[in-house]
């Protein structure tokens, strides 16, 4: 079970990424809430989920921790990328 922060980390074309905290361990993760508006989008997002699942033990790829699906939303919980001044993206 996760606790959700209200402020998003970032927003994108298909959804929003929020910080979540595992209630049992206190570990922080990133939850990508992807809004599925059509069957084509659902197919695309499910292929992204499968790719992350298959690459779970690959160095340099964020580890998929958990996933949830509602009627219109796919939520992928991944490791939190450690941002530093060197790798931050200025928008």
TIVO-2410 file (N, C-alpha, C; in nm, 3 decimals):
# residues 91
REC num residu      c1      c2      c3 atome chaine
REC   1      X   0.084  -0.117   0.000     N      A
REC   1      X   0.000   0.000   0.000    CA      A
REC   1      X   0.090   0.124   0.000     C      A
REC   2      X   0.044   0.227  -0.071     N      A
REC   2      X   0.125   0.346  -0.090    CA      A
REC   2      X   0.051   0.470  -0.042     C      A
REC   3      X   0.130   0.567   0.004     N      A
REC   3      X   0.079   0.700   0.036    CA      A
REC   3      X   0.118   0.790  -0.081     C      A
REC   4      X   0.024   0.870  -0.129     N      A
REC   4      X   0.042   0.952  -0.249    CA      A
REC   4      X   0.066   1.097  -0.211     C      A
REC   5      X   0.164   1.161  -0.275     N      A
REC   5      X   0.184   1.304  -0.254    CA      A
REC   5      X   0.093   1.380  -0.350     C      A
REC   6      X   0.049   1.497  -0.309     N      A
REC   6      X  -0.045   1.573  -0.390    CA      A
REC   6      X   0.020   1.645  -0.506     C      A
REC   7      X   0.140   1.698  -0.486     N      A
REC   7      X   0.206   1.772  -0.593    CA      A
REC   7      X   0.274   1.675  -0.690     C      A
REC   8      X   0.249   1.691  -0.820     N      A
REC   8      X   0.315   1.603  -0.917    CA      A
REC   8      X   0.463   1.634  -0.930     C      A
REC   9      X   0.542   1.531  -0.961     N      A
REC   9      X   0.684   1.551  -0.992    CA      A
REC   9      X   0.697   1.611  -1.130     C      A
REC  10      X   0.613   1.563  -1.222     N      A
REC  10      X   0.614   1.615  -1.359    CA      A
REC  10      X   0.483   1.575  -1.427     C      A
REC  11      X   0.452   1.644  -1.534     N      A
REC  11      X   0.335   1.612  -1.616    CA      A
REC  11      X   0.382   1.586  -1.758     C      A
REC  12      X   0.310   1.500  -1.827     N      A
REC  12      X   0.343   1.469  -1.964    CA      A
REC  12      X   0.218   1.468  -2.050     C      A
REC  13      X   0.235   1.428  -2.172     N      A
REC  13      X   0.125   1.427  -2.267    CA      A
REC  13      X   0.014   1.330  -2.227     C      A
REC  14      X   0.051   1.218  -2.167     N      A
REC  14      X  -0.047   1.114  -2.137    CA      A
REC  14      X  -0.078   1.098  -1.989     C      A
REC  15      X  -0.018   1.179  -1.902     N      A
REC  15      X  -0.046   1.160  -1.761    CA      A
REC  15      X   0.044   1.241  -1.672     C      A
REC  16      X   0.057   1.193  -1.550     N      A
REC  16      X   0.131   1.265  -1.448    CA      A
REC  16      X   0.213   1.166  -1.365     C      A
REC  17      X   0.330   1.212  -1.318     N      A
REC  17      X   0.414   1.130  -1.230    CA      A
REC  17      X   0.410   1.192  -1.091     C      A
REC  18      X   0.377   1.109  -0.992     N      A
REC  18      X   0.370   1.155  -0.854    CA      A
REC  18      X   0.462   1.071  -0.767     C      A
REC  19      X   0.510   1.133  -0.659     N      A
REC  19      X   0.590   1.061  -0.561    CA      A
REC  19      X   0.495   0.981  -0.473     C      A
REC  20      X   0.527   0.854  -0.449     N      A
REC  20      X   0.451   0.771  -0.356    CA      A
REC  20      X   0.548   0.712  -0.255     C      A
REC  21      X   0.495   0.681  -0.137     N      A
REC  21      X   0.576   0.624  -0.030    CA      A
REC  21      X   0.512   0.493   0.012     C      A
REC  22      X   0.592   0.387   0.015     N      A
REC  22      X   0.544   0.257   0.064    CA      A
REC  22      X   0.517   0.272   0.214     C      A
REC  23      X   0.395   0.250   0.255     N      A
REC  23      X   0.356   0.270   0.394    CA      A
REC  23      X   0.431   0.175   0.487     C      A
REC  24      X   0.460   0.054   0.442     N      A
REC  24      X   0.526  -0.045   0.527    CA      A
REC  24      X   0.676  -0.020   0.545     C      A
REC  25      X   0.743   0.028   0.439     N      A
REC  25      X   0.889   0.042   0.444    CA      A
REC  25      X   0.938   0.186   0.448     C      A
REC  26      X   0.854   0.281   0.407     N      A
REC  26      X   0.895   0.421   0.400    CA      A
REC  26      X   0.974   0.455   0.275     C      A
REC  27      X   0.997   0.358   0.187     N      A
REC  27      X   1.072   0.384   0.062    CA      A
REC  27      X   0.990   0.468  -0.034     C      A
REC  28      X   1.057   0.558  -0.105     N      A
REC  28      X   0.991   0.646  -0.200    CA      A
REC  28      X   1.004   0.590  -0.341     C      A
REC  29      X   0.896   0.604  -0.418     N      A
REC  29      X   0.892   0.558  -0.556    CA      A
REC  29      X   0.825   0.665  -0.642     C      A
REC  30      X   0.834   0.648  -0.772     N      A
REC  30      X   0.764   0.733  -0.867    CA      A
REC  30      X   0.647   0.653  -0.925     C      A
REC  31      X   0.528   0.712  -0.923     N      A
REC  31      X   0.410   0.646  -0.979    CA      A
REC  31      X   0.366   0.724  -1.102     C      A
REC  32      X   0.369   0.657  -1.216     N      A
REC  32      X   0.331   0.718  -1.343    CA      A
REC  32      X   0.184   0.684  -1.369     C      A
REC  33      X   0.097   0.785  -1.359     N      A
REC  33      X  -0.047   0.768  -1.383    CA      A
REC  33      X  -0.073   0.801  -1.530     C      A
REC  34      X  -0.099   0.699  -1.611     N      A
REC  34      X  -0.121   0.718  -1.754    CA      A
REC  34      X  -0.269   0.703  -1.785     C      A
REC  35      X  -0.327   0.808  -1.842     N      A
REC  35      X  -0.470   0.810  -1.869    CA      A
REC  35      X  -0.498   0.750  -2.006     C      A
REC  36      X  -0.576   0.643  -2.007     N      A
REC  36      X  -0.607   0.571  -2.131    CA      A
REC  36      X  -0.741   0.621  -2.185     C      A
REC  37      X  -0.736   0.692  -2.296     N      A
REC  37      X  -0.857   0.748  -2.354    CA      A
REC  37      X  -0.913   0.665  -2.469     C      A
REC  38      X  -0.834   0.568  -2.514     N      A
REC  38      X  -0.880   0.485  -2.626    CA      A
REC  38      X  -0.817   0.346  -2.614     C      A
REC  39      X  -0.869   0.253  -2.693     N      A
REC  39      X  -0.813   0.118  -2.693    CA      A
REC  39      X  -0.669   0.119  -2.744     C      A
REC  40      X  -0.640   0.206  -2.841     N      A
REC  40      X  -0.504   0.216  -2.895    CA      A
REC  40      X  -0.406   0.264  -2.787     C      A
REC  41      X  -0.448   0.361  -2.706     N      A
REC  41      X  -0.362   0.407  -2.598    CA      A
REC  41      X  -0.340   0.297  -2.496     C      A
REC  42      X  -0.445   0.222  -2.464     N      A
REC  42      X  -0.431   0.113  -2.368    CA      A
REC  42      X  -0.331   0.011  -2.420     C      A
REC  43      X  -0.338  -0.022  -2.547     N      A
REC  43      X  -0.245  -0.117  -2.608    CA      A
REC  43      X  -0.102  -0.064  -2.598     C      A
REC  44      X  -0.083   0.064  -2.627     N      A
REC  44      X   0.050   0.126  -2.621    CA      A
REC  44      X   0.104   0.122  -2.479     C      A
REC  45      X   0.023   0.161  -2.380     N      A
REC  45      X   0.067   0.164  -2.241    CA      A
REC  45      X   0.095   0.023  -2.188     C      A
REC  46      X   0.015  -0.073  -2.229     N      A
REC  46      X   0.039  -0.210  -2.185    CA      A
REC  46      X   0.170  -0.263  -2.243     C      A
REC  47      X   0.205  -0.221  -2.365     N      A
REC  47      X   0.333  -0.263  -2.423    CA      A
REC  47      X   0.449  -0.199  -2.345     C      A
REC  48      X   0.431  -0.075  -2.298     N      A
REC  48      X   0.533  -0.011  -2.214    CA      A
REC  48      X   0.549  -0.087  -2.083     C      A
REC  49      X   0.438  -0.127  -2.024     N      A
REC  49      X   0.441  -0.207  -1.901    CA      A
REC  49      X   0.517  -0.338  -1.924     C      A
REC  50      X   0.487  -0.407  -2.032     N      A
REC  50      X   0.554  -0.535  -2.063    CA      A
REC  50      X   0.703  -0.515  -2.085     C      A
REC  51      X   0.741  -0.406  -2.151     N      A
REC  51      X   0.883  -0.378  -2.174    CA      A
REC  51      X   0.956  -0.356  -2.041     C      A
REC  52      X   0.896  -0.277  -1.951     N      A
REC  52      X   0.958  -0.254  -1.820    CA      A
REC  52      X   0.967  -0.383  -1.739     C      A
REC  53      X   0.864  -0.465  -1.749     N      A
REC  53      X   0.863  -0.592  -1.677    CA      A
REC  53      X   0.974  -0.684  -1.726     C      A
REC  54      X   0.994  -0.688  -1.858     N      A
REC  54      X   1.097  -0.775  -1.916    CA      A
REC  54      X   1.238  -0.724  -1.888     C      A
REC  55      X   1.253  -0.593  -1.874     N      A
REC  55      X   1.384  -0.533  -1.851    CA      A
REC  55      X   1.415  -0.514  -1.702     C      A
REC  56      X   1.339  -0.577  -1.616     N      A
REC  56      X   1.346  -0.554  -1.471    CA      A
REC  56      X   1.487  -0.569  -1.414     C      A
REC  57      X   1.567  -0.658  -1.467     N      A
REC  57      X   1.700  -0.683  -1.412    CA      A
REC  57      X   1.812  -0.628  -1.500     C      A
REC  58      X   1.779  -0.530  -1.583     N      A
REC  58      X   1.877  -0.470  -1.673    CA      A
REC  58      X   1.936  -0.345  -1.609     C      A
REC  59      X   2.069  -0.335  -1.606     N      A
REC  59      X   2.134  -0.216  -1.552    CA      A
REC  59      X   2.096  -0.094  -1.634     C      A
REC  60      X   2.073   0.017  -1.566     N      A
REC  60      X   2.042   0.142  -1.635    CA      A
REC  60      X   1.895   0.163  -1.665     C      A
REC  61      X   1.811   0.067  -1.627     N      A
REC  61      X   1.666   0.079  -1.650    CA      A
REC  61      X   1.598   0.084  -1.514     C      A
REC  62      X   1.507   0.180  -1.497     N      A
REC  62      X   1.434   0.189  -1.371    CA      A
REC  62      X   1.357   0.060  -1.347     C      A
REC  63      X   1.363   0.012  -1.224     N      A
REC  63      X   1.296  -0.114  -1.189    CA      A
REC  63      X   1.148  -0.090  -1.165     C      A
REC  64      X   1.065  -0.170  -1.230     N      A
REC  64      X   0.921  -0.168  -1.209    CA      A
REC  64      X   0.893  -0.237  -1.076     C      A
REC  65      X   0.831  -0.166  -0.983     N      A
REC  65      X   0.805  -0.218  -0.849    CA      A
REC  65      X   0.664  -0.275  -0.838     C      A
REC  66      X   0.568  -0.208  -0.901     N      A
REC  66      X   0.428  -0.247  -0.889    CA      A
REC  66      X   0.351  -0.188  -1.005     C      A
REC  67      X   0.232  -0.238  -1.029     N      A
REC  67      X   0.146  -0.183  -1.135    CA      A
REC  67      X   0.001  -0.205  -1.097     C      A
REC  68      X  -0.082  -0.109  -1.135     N      A
REC  68      X  -0.225  -0.115  -1.109    CA      A
REC  68      X  -0.299  -0.068  -1.233     C      A
REC  69      X  -0.418  -0.121  -1.254     N      A
REC  69      X  -0.499  -0.079  -1.368    CA      A
REC  69      X  -0.642  -0.055  -1.322     C      A
REC  70      X  -0.696   0.060  -1.362     N      A
REC  70      X  -0.838   0.087  -1.344    CA      A
REC  70      X  -0.899   0.090  -1.483     C      A
REC  71      X  -1.024   0.124  -1.492     N      A
REC  71      X  -1.090   0.126  -1.623    CA      A
REC  71      X  -1.023   0.223  -1.719     C      A
REC  72      X  -0.975   0.337  -1.669     N      A
REC  72      X  -0.917   0.439  -1.756    CA      A
REC  72      X  -0.774   0.481  -1.723     C      A
REC  73      X  -0.713   0.417  -1.625     N      A
REC  73      X  -0.579   0.457  -1.584    CA      A
REC  73      X  -0.489   0.336  -1.560     C      A
REC  74      X  -0.366   0.347  -1.610     N      A
REC  74      X  -0.263   0.248  -1.580    CA      A
REC  74      X  -0.160   0.319  -1.492     C      A
REC  75      X  -0.127   0.259  -1.378     N      A
REC  75      X  -0.033   0.319  -1.284    CA      A
REC  75      X   0.088   0.227  -1.273     C      A
REC  76      X   0.204   0.279  -1.313     N      A
REC  76      X   0.329   0.204  -1.303    CA      A
REC  76      X   0.413   0.266  -1.191     C      A
REC  77      X   0.445   0.186  -1.091     N      A
REC  77      X   0.527   0.232  -0.979    CA      A
REC  77      X   0.669   0.184  -1.005     C      A
REC  78      X   0.762   0.280  -1.013     N      A
REC  78      X   0.902   0.247  -1.044    CA      A
REC  78      X   0.994   0.305  -0.936     C      A
REC  79      X   1.118   0.263  -0.942     N      A
REC  79      X   1.219   0.324  -0.856    CA      A
REC  79      X   1.221   0.474  -0.881     C      A
REC  80      X   1.260   0.548  -0.781     N      A
REC  80      X   1.275   0.693  -0.795    CA      A
REC  80      X   1.414   0.720  -0.850     C      A
REC  81      X   1.423   0.790  -0.960     N      A
REC  81      X   1.552   0.824  -1.019    CA      A
REC  81      X   1.622   0.926  -0.930     C      A
REC  82      X   1.747   0.904  -0.893     N      A
REC  82      X   1.817   0.997  -0.804    CA      A
REC  82      X   1.864   1.123  -0.878     C      A
REC  83      X   1.786   1.230  -0.870     N      A
REC  83      X   1.822   1.353  -0.938    CA      A
REC  83      X   1.932   1.427  -0.864     C      A
REC  84      X   2.025   1.480  -0.942     N      A
REC  84      X   2.133   1.564  -0.888    CA      A
REC  84      X   2.144   1.686  -0.977     C      A
REC  85      X   2.225   1.781  -0.937     N      A
REC  85      X   2.244   1.901  -1.019    CA      A
REC  85      X   2.305   1.865  -1.155     C      A
REC  86      X   2.380   1.757  -1.162     N      A
REC  86      X   2.445   1.716  -1.286    CA      A
REC  86      X   2.350   1.655  -1.387     C      A
REC  87      X   2.244   1.588  -1.340     N      A
REC  87      X   2.156   1.521  -1.436    CA      A
REC  87      X   2.016   1.582  -1.443     C      A
REC  88      X   1.995   1.698  -1.379     N      A
REC  88      X   1.865   1.763  -1.381    CA      A
REC  88      X   1.839   1.822  -1.521     C      A
REC  89      X   1.714   1.819  -1.560     N      A
REC  89      X   1.673   1.875  -1.689    CA      A
REC  89      X   1.609   2.011  -1.662     C      A
REC  90      X   1.660   2.114  -1.726     N      A
REC  90      X   1.602   2.247  -1.710    CA      A
REC  90      X   1.497   2.266  -1.818     C      A
REC  91      X   1.375   2.294  -1.774     N      A
REC  91      X   1.264   2.312  -1.869    CA      A
REC  91      X   1.234   2.458  -1.885     C      A
***
